[in-house]
Amino acid sequence: MKNYKVGVIGATGMVGQRLVTLLSNHPWFHIEVLAASGKSAGKTYENAVSGRWAMETEIPENVREMVVLDAEKDAEGIASVVDFVFCAVNMDKAATKALEEKYAKLECPVMSNNSANRGVSDVPMIIPEINPEHIEAVAAQKKRLGTKRGFISAKSNCSIQSYVPALHPLMKFGITKVLACTYQAISGAGKNFERWPEMVDNLIPYIGGEEEKSEKEPLKIWGKVENGEIINAVSPAITTQCLRVPVSDGHTAAVFVSFENKPSVEEIKKCWAEYKGEPQLLGLPSAPEHFLTYFEEPDRPQAKLDRNLEKGMGVSIGRLRPDSQYDYKFVSLSHNTLRGAAGGNVLMAELYAAKGYFD
Ligand SMILES: NC(=O)c1ccc[n+]([C@@H]2O[C@H](COP(=O)([O-])OP(=O)(O)OC[C@H]3O[C@@H](n4cnc5c(N)ncnc54)[C@H](OP(=O)(O)O)[C@@H]3O)[C@@H](O)[C@H]2O)c1
């Protein structure tokens, strides 16, 4: 496999730090450029993240002294020295959309963590184990943007990665309706307890825009590509409530589900145990061996115990049982900055690399 030079846009943020950590030892991708806002530009990476480094491991040696560039002003220079960029920025939607399109039009593919382009019908929103075939829409997007190799691909919101993976293998039974309540970690807001002390011993029953994303995005993930456009699925009906909880990392979902053809508990567990996606079949470097793991213990999955399953790329499930209003209920968990953000983003980039999109 060829080695690719990559840039990380938003490298100083919570997701950016995870990306930098994951990429520092990556077998295919090599960090060539780090970029962030004008506030960080011109500083060494170590200085730019001083006082806000939130990873469990030290800042990787290979990036410590790298000078951070300005993602907007230095875009042309950045695009000319990398094969593609990862992008995880905290800017308003219009500015994020414009920044990502700018890189794509500079013929630099963008692997995005941001929501700004997720709703665009020719921008694939990929969970690599679930909808790798949506990559087909890139051809139509390139036509729209007038590019040869530049395009944008997004990963989905972190909240849905705690329950859509568990529901996906069950779609063959005709899921009719889903109710999901998510209990989301504070790193999902780019924070830790030091920087968000109000979250200690607290719960906030509101995460702006999250319920809308949690209800809409699964329908794009389960959509079909027709004439270069991703046409959203029309079912199942999904309703959600998203709460911020005092957990550092790991989004948990309490899920209720009904089916057209109700499977047995054993059939559901078998589907989860046997499910493999394209990353497992292709042996991509960041692919977990087991995408889904079911715990029989009644008190699992737990955020603290299980979020790092399969290096934070596995999804844990437990407490499957019949429900009085829906057919079944269960609990599932995924690491929000690994599977739900940086790790999922790197896995998506590996899928594009394996299919030759960065050559
Ligand atoms: N945290 C999660 O679990 C998670 C999960 C999925 C998706 N996401 C998405 O990932 C993105 C980043 O989230 P985060 O939690 O990492 O945010 P964050 O910690 O607030 O970091 C934001 C990053 O954006 C940069 N930035 C801000 N304004 C900029 C500008 N004008 N030009 C270039 N860079 C700019 C910041 O640079 P400076 O340091 O220079 O200000 C920083 O590097 C968001 O779109 C978020 O919705 C986050």
The ligand as an ORCA input file, in Angstrom:
! r2SCAN-3c Opt
* xyz 0 1
  N     -15.947     15.863     19.936
  C     -16.630     14.874     19.377
  O     -16.864     13.800     19.981
  C     -17.125     14.981     17.969
  C     -17.708     13.843     17.399
  C     -18.124     13.894     16.075
  C     -17.981     15.051     15.359
  N     -17.435     16.181     15.936
  C     -17.315     17.364     15.091
  O     -15.923     17.624     14.858
  C     -15.711     19.036     14.729
  C     -14.677     19.483     15.745
  O     -15.152     19.185     17.047
  P     -14.212     19.279     18.323
  O     -14.978     18.683     19.420
  O     -12.870     18.758     17.988
  O     -14.122     20.901     18.480
  P     -13.047     21.748     19.292
  O     -12.374     20.935     20.323
  O     -13.756     22.988     19.698
  O     -11.931     22.123     18.178
  C     -12.225     22.961     17.126
  C     -11.074     23.088     16.131
  O     -11.516     23.979     15.091
  C     -10.512     24.960     14.879
  N     -11.082     26.191     14.347
  C     -11.971     27.032     14.934
  N     -12.208     28.090     14.114
  C     -11.464     27.901     12.994
  C     -11.259     28.631     11.793
  N     -11.870     29.793     11.578
  N     -10.420     28.125     10.870
  C      -9.782     26.943     11.071
  N      -9.912     26.202     12.192
  C     -10.748     26.671     13.137
  C      -9.900     25.167     16.249
  O      -8.652     25.825     16.119
  P      -8.061     26.789     17.267
  O      -7.578     25.876     18.361
  O      -6.971     27.519     16.571
  O      -9.187     27.671     17.712
  C      -9.800     23.707     16.712
  O      -8.680     23.108     16.127
  C     -17.075     19.698     14.926
  O     -17.663     19.900     13.657
  C     -17.852     18.648     15.710
  O     -19.228     18.765     15.517
  C     -16.998     16.165     17.217
*
